[in-house]
Amino acid sequence: MTDFDWSRFGPETQAVRAGQHRTAEQEHSDPIFATSSYVFGSAAEAAARFSGKTAGNIYSRFTNPTVRAFEERLAALEGGERCIAMASGMAAIAAVGFGLLKAGDHVVCSRGVFGNTVLLFQNYFGKFGVATDFVGLTDYAAWEAAIRPNTRFLFLETPSNPLTEIADIRRLADLAHGKGCLLVVDNCFCTPALQKPLALGADIVVHSATKYLDGQGRCVGGAVVGPKELLDKEIYPFLRTGGPSMSPFNAWVFLKGLETLGLRMRAHSENAAQLAQWLKEQGWVARVHYPGLPDHPQHHLTKTQQCGGGGIISFEVRGGQEAAWRLIDATRLISITANLGDTKTTITHPASTTHGRLSPEDRAAAGISDGLVRVAVGLESQQDLREDLARGLG
Ligand SMILES: *Cc1c(COP(=O)(O)O)cnc(C)c1O
């Protein structure tokens, strides 16, 4: 189905069909092209391919049919013109930085982003002369005040991790564009099944495919989605020369993951919403953070910007770290791991793991209390999850 306009189709159709280009073998499921290189018919054909005069496969660092199928499918789902697959979520964010930034440039980044994203901007892009300022995700005055004439882009995740704060993507896109910079959104937590940042004005979406796009905890991968011209000019050359490529096997796993993405995200959201409501009713829980709850500070925005609360809940137990660890250690079913976006529910104590490197003052400023527990709700039975969480403190 070459040059098929998938934007005319519904997301359920895009998820199972976009990006498939059947070969002469007439296979129904997508094949895995496990090949590092491709054969040319002649020296002249090879020369034309390498110079870019004719399109086609050259080498799997930057051209592979299985990887391309994943890219076309995710581009269709995000409503983007172009997607470039990467080796991991961090490789995708690094590629955006290497592609778009030069020494002397400036970035404004939400403080509530994935820890390695903070380190990447601070330690690595910082080393090459790019300064980054960090601001509170929903502090719009701080975003505006931080933008300088040399700011290249704003970077955020919404909902934030682990407190599930929601930023107004449209508002920050307008702010960025008014000041001549771009908005980059890490859409890992919601996926295009629940939120489409490009339709809300964002310029670039990045993904850790490792999480919900795979959805079953098997492969590490990532992607950048956005306008064709910008990605072809600024990001693709970095993939070709820098080499953070996705393997065809992983691309195939993610292709299969995308087929059930909508179904899974609805089920994760439904399971999480029920569990969040139940947690609120437990005496040992002091506070629950979940965008789907009516008392969430940005609940109204959640309803207009997302079509579901997502699978991530965090909650504060009474009794600080001692109580939080007791609850976590008493689980038998739920996996103690910092990963998320799996069919299996996972649990973690942010203050002593993902946010353990912050000073106690910085942790307090970020709202990460010692009693905070994060649960990435999987697809197990609701009753079993409740029993598992109640065992330690209930
Ligand atoms: C996991 C994660 C990343 C990094 O992705 P990897 O695939 O692990 O490199 C980036 N952003 C968010 C929000 C994540 O959860």
The ligand as a Tripos MOL2 file, in Angstrom:
@<TRIPOS>MOLECULE
LIG
   15    15     1     0     0
SMALL
NO_CHARGES

@<TRIPOS>ATOM
      1 C1         11.5560    5.4320   29.9890 C.3       1 LIG1
      2 C2         11.3590    6.8350   29.5740 C.ar      1 LIG1
      3 C3         12.2620    7.4650   28.7150 C.ar      1 LIG1
      4 C4         13.5210    6.7770   28.2160 C.3       1 LIG1
      5 O1         13.2190    5.7340   27.3700 O.3       1 LIG1
      6 P1         14.1980    4.4560   27.1620 P.3       1 LIG1
      7 O2         13.4980    3.6900   26.1050 O.co2     1 LIG1
      8 O3         14.2900    3.7600   28.4850 O.co2     1 LIG1
      9 O4         15.5060    4.9980   26.7220 O.co2     1 LIG1
     10 C5         11.9970    8.7660   28.3210 C.ar      1 LIG1
     11 N1         10.8960    9.4070   28.7650 N.ar      1 LIG1
     12 C6         10.0090    8.8310   29.5920 C.ar      1 LIG1
     13 C7          8.8140    9.5890   30.0390 C.3       1 LIG1
     14 C8         10.2130    7.5270   30.0300 C.ar      1 LIG1
     15 O5          9.3390    6.9670   30.8830 O.3       1 LIG1
@<TRIPOS>BOND
     1     1     2 1
     2     2     3 ar
     3     2    14 ar
     4     3     4 1
     5     3    10 ar
     6     4     5 1
     7     5     6 1
     8     6     7 2
     9     6     8 1
    10     6     9 1
    11    10    11 ar
    12    11    12 ar
    13    12    13 1
    14    12    14 ar
    15    14    15 1
@<TRIPOS>SUBSTRUCTURE
     1 LIG1         1 GROUP 0 **** ****
